[in-house]
Amino acid sequence: MTIVEMLEQSGILTFFGIGVVFAFLIIMVIIISAAGNAFRAADSDKVVADKLAAEKAVYGSSPVTTNSAPIIAAITAAVGAYRKSGN
């Protein structure tokens, strides 16, 4: 085996090795991204449910209900009166 043949073989093995590592890294990135998206989707449902439960614990029910229209009107009138007074 001559030096040229050994260099050819080592070049082929080098590029093959680099290709295998590169392919493995691409597959690993795809798997990790898919797992991250799955966990994020599952976690977002839990976060929304936890937020609603916390709001219900604080307010007794959801923060905006059909019964809160008079309260919203009173707050709007108070803010308008405050702005007109110039303070």
N, CA and C atoms as a LAMMPS dump frame, in Angstrom:
ITEM: TIMESTEP
0
ITEM: NUMBER OF ATOMS
261
ITEM: BOX BOUNDS ff ff ff
-5.0000000000000000e+02 5.0000000000000000e+02
-5.0000000000000000e+02 5.0000000000000000e+02
-5.0000000000000000e+02 5.0000000000000000e+02
ITEM: ATOMS id mol type element x y z
1 1 1 N 0.855 -1.164 0
2 1 2 C 0 0 0
3 1 3 C 0.906 1.234 0
4 2 1 N 0.688 2.101 -0.987
5 2 2 C 1.529 3.287 -1.122
6 2 3 C 0.982 4.407 -0.256
7 3 1 N 1.745 5.452 -0.139
8 3 2 C 1.351 6.604 0.67
9 3 3 C 0.115 7.283 0.089
10 4 1 N -0.008 7.306 -1.225
11 4 2 C -1.171 7.93 -1.876
12 4 3 C -2.437 7.139 -1.545
13 5 1 N -2.362 5.834 -1.6
14 5 2 C -3.516 4.996 -1.261
15 5 3 C -3.909 5.172 0.194
16 6 1 N -2.914 5.28 1.078
17 6 2 C -3.225 5.476 2.497
18 6 3 C -3.871 6.843 2.738
19 7 1 N -3.399 7.865 2.026
20 7 2 C -4.006 9.201 2.158
21 7 3 C -5.439 9.202 1.628
22 8 1 N -5.677 8.512 0.506
23 8 2 C -7.041 8.409 -0.019
24 8 3 C -7.954 7.721 0.983
25 9 1 N -7.489 6.613 1.542
26 9 2 C -8.299 5.864 2.495
27 9 3 C -8.547 6.681 3.76
28 10 1 N -7.542 7.388 4.223
29 10 2 C -7.738 8.204 5.427
30 10 3 C -8.68 9.369 5.152
31 11 1 N -8.614 9.937 3.95
32 11 2 C -9.543 11.012 3.583
33 11 3 C -10.974 10.523 3.529
34 12 1 N -11.168 9.345 2.939
35 12 2 C -12.508 8.765 2.865
36 12 3 C -13.041 8.486 4.268
37 13 1 N -12.222 7.897 5.112
38 13 2 C -12.65 7.608 6.483
39 13 3 C -12.939 8.884 7.267
40 14 1 N -12.148 9.92 7.044
41 14 2 C -12.371 11.199 7.729
42 14 3 C -13.709 11.791 7.333
43 15 1 N -13.983 11.878 6.038
44 15 2 C -15.257 12.446 5.588
45 15 3 C -16.436 11.576 5.998
46 16 1 N -16.259 10.269 5.998
47 16 2 C -17.317 9.382 6.449
48 16 3 C -17.603 9.608 7.942
49 17 1 N -16.552 9.73 8.731
50 17 2 C -16.717 9.982 10.17
51 17 3 C -17.389 11.313 10.441
52 18 1 N -16.959 12.345 9.721
53 18 2 C -17.576 13.666 9.878
54 18 3 C -19.048 13.603 9.482
55 19 1 N -19.352 12.888 8.416
56 19 2 C -20.744 12.751 7.969
57 19 3 C -21.609 12.035 8.984
58 20 1 N -21.07 10.979 9.596
59 20 2 C -21.834 10.248 10.615
60 20 3 C -22.105 11.14 11.825
61 21 1 N -21.104 11.862 12.28
62 21 2 C -21.279 12.759 13.432
63 21 3 C -22.271 13.862 13.093
64 22 1 N -22.167 14.448 11.922
65 22 2 C -23.076 15.51 11.509
66 22 3 C -24.517 14.992 11.436
67 23 1 N -24.706 13.812 10.866
68 23 2 C -26.051 13.222 10.783
69 23 3 C -26.604 12.954 12.182
70 24 1 N -25.765 12.446 13.074
71 24 2 C -26.208 12.199 14.446
72 24 3 C -26.618 13.497 15.121
73 25 1 N -25.846 14.562 14.93
74 25 2 C -26.19 15.845 15.547
75 25 3 C -27.507 16.401 15.003
76 26 1 N -27.733 16.257 13.708
77 26 2 C -28.998 16.722 13.126
78 26 3 C -30.167 15.944 13.714
79 27 1 N -30.034 14.626 13.807
80 27 2 C -31.103 13.804 14.378
81 27 3 C -31.334 14.175 15.835
82 28 1 N -30.27 14.42 16.581
83 28 2 C -30.404 14.783 17.988
84 28 3 C -31.119 16.125 18.149
85 29 1 N -30.812 17.114 17.298
86 29 2 C -31.473 18.411 17.361
87 29 3 C -32.959 18.258 17.053
88 30 1 N -33.3 17.45 16.065
89 30 2 C -34.712 17.235 15.718
90 30 3 C -35.458 16.586 16.876
91 31 1 N -34.866 15.582 17.496
92 31 2 C -35.518 14.894 18.612
93 31 3 C -35.692 15.829 19.805
94 32 1 N -34.663 16.596 20.12
95 32 2 C -34.75 17.513 21.261
96 32 3 C -35.777 18.61 20.986
97 33 1 N -35.833 19.125 19.779
98 33 2 C -36.828 20.146 19.437
99 33 3 C -38.243 19.592 19.543
100 34 1 N -38.452 18.389 19.049
101 34 2 C -39.783 17.774 19.132
102 34 3 C -40.18 17.54 20.58
103 35 1 N -39.246 17.061 21.395
104 35 2 C -39.548 16.838 22.811
105 35 3 C -39.835 18.159 23.509
106 36 1 N -39.07 19.202 23.198
107 36 2 C -39.31 20.516 23.793
108 36 3 C -40.681 21.056 23.436
109 37 1 N -41.079 20.903 22.173
110 37 2 C -42.408 21.363 21.758
111 37 3 C -43.506 20.58 22.463
112 38 1 N -43.308 19.286 22.634
113 38 2 C -44.318 18.469 23.316
114 38 3 C -44.434 18.867 24.776
115 39 1 N -43.298 19.072 25.441
116 39 2 C -43.349 19.481 26.849
117 39 3 C -43.932 20.881 26.997
118 40 1 N -43.596 21.786 26.076
119 40 2 C -44.118 23.146 26.14
120 40 3 C -45.638 23.142 25.958
121 41 1 N -46.135 22.329 25.044
122 41 2 C -47.581 22.265 24.814
123 41 3 C -48.292 21.683 26.035
124 42 1 N -47.726 20.659 26.626
125 42 2 C -48.337 20.058 27.816
126 42 3 C -48.261 21.012 28.993
127 43 1 N -47.159 21.749 29.099
128 43 2 C -46.98 22.665 30.219
129 43 3 C -47.89 23.879 30.093
130 44 1 N -48.143 24.359 28.858
131 44 2 C -48.986 25.536 28.685
132 44 3 C -50.415 25.255 29.122
133 45 1 N -50.909 24.04 28.884
134 45 2 C -52.241 23.69 29.358
135 45 3 C -52.285 23.706 30.877
136 46 1 N -51.251 23.224 31.507
137 46 2 C -51.188 23.206 32.97
138 46 3 C -51.09 24.627 33.517
139 47 1 N -50.319 25.503 32.862
140 47 2 C -50.166 26.876 33.33
141 47 3 C -51.504 27.609 33.259
142 48 1 N -52.235 27.423 32.173
143 48 2 C -53.538 28.074 32.038
144 48 3 C -54.489 27.578 33.119
145 49 1 N -54.502 26.292 33.376
146 49 2 C -55.371 25.741 34.409
147 49 3 C -54.965 26.262 35.786
148 50 1 N -53.665 26.366 36.048
149 50 2 C -53.193 26.891 37.328
150 50 3 C -53.558 28.359 37.495
151 51 1 N -53.47 29.145 36.416
152 51 2 C -53.839 30.561 36.487
153 51 3 C -55.325 30.718 36.799
154 52 1 N -56.147 29.934 36.112
155 52 2 C -57.582 30.015 36.367
156 52 3 C -57.916 29.611 37.797
157 53 1 N -57.246 28.594 38.304
158 53 2 C -57.48 28.171 39.681
159 53 3 C -57.044 29.25 40.666
160 54 1 N -55.923 29.907 40.396
161 54 2 C -55.45 30.982 41.277
162 54 3 C -56.402 32.169 41.246
163 55 1 N -56.888 32.537 40.063
164 55 2 C -57.838 33.646 39.969
165 55 3 C -59.144 33.309 40.688
166 56 1 N -59.558 32.071 40.561
167 56 2 C -60.784 31.668 41.242
168 56 3 C -60.595 31.722 42.758
169 57 1 N -59.411 31.355 43.238
170 57 2 C -59.142 31.402 44.668
171 57 3 C -59.107 32.844 45.167
172 58 1 N -58.574 33.764 44.371
173 58 2 C -58.468 35.161 44.795
174 58 3 C -59.804 35.876 44.68
175 59 1 N -60.47 35.711 43.548
176 59 2 C -61.685 36.47 43.283
177 59 3 C -62.962 35.717 43.649
178 60 1 N -62.877 34.463 43.924
179 60 2 C -64.068 33.677 44.218
180 60 3 C -64.695 33.112 42.959
181 61 1 N -64.44 33.729 41.843
182 61 2 C -64.891 33.241 40.536
183 61 3 C -63.954 33.855 39.514
184 62 1 N -64.289 33.773 38.261
185 62 2 C -63.412 34.385 37.263
186 62 3 C -63.432 35.9 37.452
187 63 1 N -62.366 36.603 37.153
188 63 2 C -62.27 38.026 37.459
189 63 3 C -63.266 38.905 36.701
190 64 1 N -63.646 38.524 35.514
191 64 2 C -64.616 39.311 34.76
192 64 3 C -65.847 38.452 34.546
193 65 1 N -66.926 38.876 35.135
194 65 2 C -68.187 38.141 34.993
195 65 3 C -69.25 39.082 34.472
196 66 1 N -70.422 38.57 34.234
197 66 2 C -71.518 39.422 33.771
198 66 3 C -71.993 40.339 34.892
199 67 1 N -71.746 40 36.143
200 67 2 C -72.164 40.829 37.268
201 67 3 C -71.199 41.979 37.534
202 68 1 N -70.083 42.033 36.851
203 68 2 C -69.088 43.058 37.124
204 68 3 C -69.277 44.314 36.274
205 69 1 N -70.304 44.391 35.461
206 69 2 C -70.54 45.569 34.627
207 69 3 C -70.752 46.829 35.471
208 70 1 N -71.538 46.814 36.545
209 70 2 C -71.679 48.037 37.364
210 70 3 C -70.358 48.463 38.013
211 71 1 N -69.542 47.494 38.382
212 71 2 C -68.251 47.819 38.994
213 71 3 C -67.345 48.487 37.972
214 72 1 N -67.331 47.958 36.755
215 72 2 C -66.511 48.544 35.69
216 72 3 C -66.995 49.96 35.379
217 73 1 N -68.299 50.181 35.359
218 73 2 C -68.846 51.511 35.1
219 73 3 C -68.449 52.48 36.205
220 74 1 N -68.489 52.047 37.456
221 74 2 C -68.118 52.911 38.574
222 74 3 C -66.638 53.274 38.516
223 75 1 N -65.788 52.306 38.186
224 75 2 C -64.353 52.579 38.088
225 75 3 C -64.078 53.541 36.938
226 76 1 N -64.76 53.367 35.819
227 76 2 C -64.58 54.248 34.665
228 76 3 C -65.007 55.668 35.006
229 77 1 N -66.129 55.808 35.707
230 77 2 C -66.6 57.137 36.111
231 77 3 C -65.621 57.786 37.086
232 78 1 N -65.07 57.023 38.01
233 78 2 C -64.118 57.569 38.978
234 78 3 C -62.839 58.023 38.291
235 79 1 N -62.346 57.264 37.346
236 79 2 C -61.134 57.648 36.62
237 79 3 C -61.398 58.897 35.794
238 80 1 N -62.562 58.986 35.154
239 80 2 C -62.916 60.177 34.372
240 80 3 C -63.012 61.411 35.244
241 81 1 N -63.618 61.276 36.425
242 81 2 C -63.719 62.412 37.336
243 81 3 C -62.346 62.836 37.845
244 82 1 N -61.485 61.909 38.098
245 82 2 C -60.129 62.21 38.553
246 82 3 C -59.347 62.96 37.473
247 83 1 N -59.49 62.519 36.24
248 83 2 C -58.77 63.195 35.153
249 83 3 C -59.296 64.601 34.914
250 84 1 N -60.602 64.838 35.092
251 84 2 C -61.175 66.158 34.899
252 84 3 C -60.758 67.117 36.007
253 85 1 N -60.506 66.589 37.204
254 85 2 C -60.142 67.464 38.331
255 85 3 C -58.747 68.034 38.167
256 86 1 N -57.945 67.471 37.268
257 86 2 C -56.624 68.029 36.989
258 86 3 C -55.525 67.516 37.882
259 87 1 N -55.756 66.564 38.667
260 87 2 C -54.706 66.01 39.55
261 87 3 C -53.824 65.067 38.851
